[in-house]
């Protein structure tokens, strides 16, 4: 674990103090939990997006080589 220092406004500090008392954990742990939750939500968004598009092309008959040649035909590649 790495140590860091941050500056926060008084309102945020008071909020963190209240949360730490309610949960019975340190302010540092409240901050770590919040960051972890935010990271997980970002991961969930990505996974949901992948689920939404998974299988979209499963019924398409596509020759990748022909497709790429068509895309590049104006470049002479």
C-alpha positions as CSV (number, residue, x, y, z in Angstrom):
1,X,0.0,0.0,0.0
2,X,1.2,3.5,-0.8
3,X,0.9,6.6,1.4
4,X,-0.4,9.8,-0.1
5,X,-1.6,13.2,1.1
6,X,-4.6,15.1,-0.2
7,X,-6.2,18.4,0.5
8,X,-10.0,18.6,0.9
9,X,-12.4,21.3,1.9
10,X,-14.0,21.5,5.4
11,X,-17.4,20.2,4.2
12,X,-15.9,17.1,2.7
13,X,-13.8,16.4,5.8
14,X,-16.9,16.7,8.0
15,X,-18.7,14.3,5.8
16,X,-15.8,11.8,6.0
17,X,-15.6,12.2,9.8
18,X,-19.4,11.4,10.0
19,X,-19.1,8.4,7.7
20,X,-16.1,7.0,9.6
21,X,-18.0,7.2,12.9
22,X,-21.2,5.7,11.4
23,X,-19.3,2.8,9.8
24,X,-16.7,2.4,12.6
25,X,-13.8,2.7,10.3
26,X,-11.0,5.2,9.7
27,X,-11.4,8.2,7.4
28,X,-8.7,6.6,5.2
29,X,-10.8,3.5,4.9
30,X,-13.8,5.5,3.9
31,X,-11.8,7.1,1.1
32,X,-10.3,3.8,0.0
33,X,-13.8,2.2,-0.1
34,X,-15.1,5.2,-2.1
35,X,-12.3,4.9,-4.7
36,X,-12.8,1.1,-4.9
37,X,-16.5,1.5,-5.5
38,X,-15.9,4.1,-8.2
39,X,-13.4,1.8,-9.9
40,X,-15.8,-1.1,-9.8
41,X,-18.6,1.0,-11.3
42,X,-16.3,1.9,-14.2
43,X,-15.5,-1.8,-14.7
44,X,-19.2,-2.6,-14.6
45,X,-20.0,-0.1,-17.3
46,X,-17.4,-1.6,-19.6
47,X,-18.6,-5.1,-18.9
48,X,-22.2,-4.1,-19.6
49,X,-21.2,-2.5,-22.8
50,X,-19.4,-5.6,-23.9
51,X,-22.5,-7.7,-23.0
52,X,-24.7,-5.4,-25.1
53,X,-22.6,-5.9,-28.2
54,X,-21.5,-9.5,-27.7
55,X,-22.7,-11.7,-30.6
56,X,-23.8,-8.9,-32.9
57,X,-21.7,-10.2,-35.7
58,X,-22.2,-14.0,-35.0
59,X,-24.6,-14.6,-38.0
60,X,-22.6,-12.6,-40.5
61,X,-20.5,-14.3,-43.1
62,X,-17.4,-12.2,-43.4
63,X,-14.0,-12.9,-44.9
64,X,-11.7,-10.7,-43.0
65,X,-9.1,-10.5,-45.7
66,X,-11.6,-9.3,-48.3
67,X,-13.1,-6.8,-45.9
68,X,-9.7,-5.3,-45.2
69,X,-8.8,-5.2,-48.9
70,X,-12.0,-3.3,-49.6
71,X,-11.2,-0.8,-46.8
72,X,-7.7,-0.3,-48.2
73,X,-8.4,-0.4,-52.0
74,X,-8.1,3.4,-52.3
75,X,-4.7,3.3,-50.8
76,X,-3.3,0.6,-53.2
77,X,-2.3,-1.8,-50.4
